[in-house]
Amino acid sequence: MSLKKPDIPCKSCPLYGNGLGFVPASGKATSGCLVILEAAGKDEAAEGVPTVGKVGHQLWQQLKRVDIERDQFMIHNVLSCQPGPQN
């Protein structure tokens, strides 16, 4: 499920028309921490959720080994959309 990009302020962004999905921040932030990632990937753009692809899965698997759970954090990307193939 790809989420529709908001019109404001996204229309001024060069990624607005790429049709590759919008990924808003997610998580409960019970730890008071924000995890900031680079940009949404293919899987993230398709689902509208950060860190759900192969690399994100591996990240949370490794952090779980030291008792760090995904639900403890607010997760957001510097770019809320997946960059195009030329980026």
Residue pairs with C-beta under 8 A, 6 or more apart in sequence:
1 46
1 47
1 48
2 21
2 22
2 45
2 46
2 48
3 21
3 22
3 23
3 24
3 48
4 22
5 16
5 22
5 81
6 22
10 16
10 22
10 81
13 81
15 79
15 81
15 82
15 83
15 84
16 81
18 81
18 82
18 83
18 84
20 40
20 45
20 81
20 82
20 83
20 84
21 40
21 44
21 45
21 46
21 48
21 81
21 82
22 45
22 48
22 80
22 81
23 40
23 44
23 45
23 48
23 49
23 50
23 77
23 80
23 81
23 82
24 48
24 76
24 80
25 50
25 74
25 75
25 76
26 49
26 50
26 74
26 75
26 76
27 35
27 70
27 71
27 72
27 73
27 74
27 75
28 71
28 72
28 73
28 74
29 72
29 73
29 74
30 71
30 72
31 72
31 73
33 72
33 73
33 74
34 73
34 74
34 75
34 76
35 51
35 73
35 74
35 75
35 76
36 76
36 77
36 78
37 50
37 51
37 75
37 76
37 77
37 78
38 77
38 78
38 79
39 77
39 78
39 79
39 81
39 82
39 83
40 50
40 77
40 79
40 80
40 81
40 82
41 53
41 55
41 56
41 82
42 53
42 82
43 52
43 53
43 54
43 56
44 50
44 51
44 52
44 53
44 56
44 77
44 82
45 81
45 82
50 56
50 75
50 76
50 77
51 57
51 59
51 60
51 70
51 75
60 69
60 70
63 69
63 70
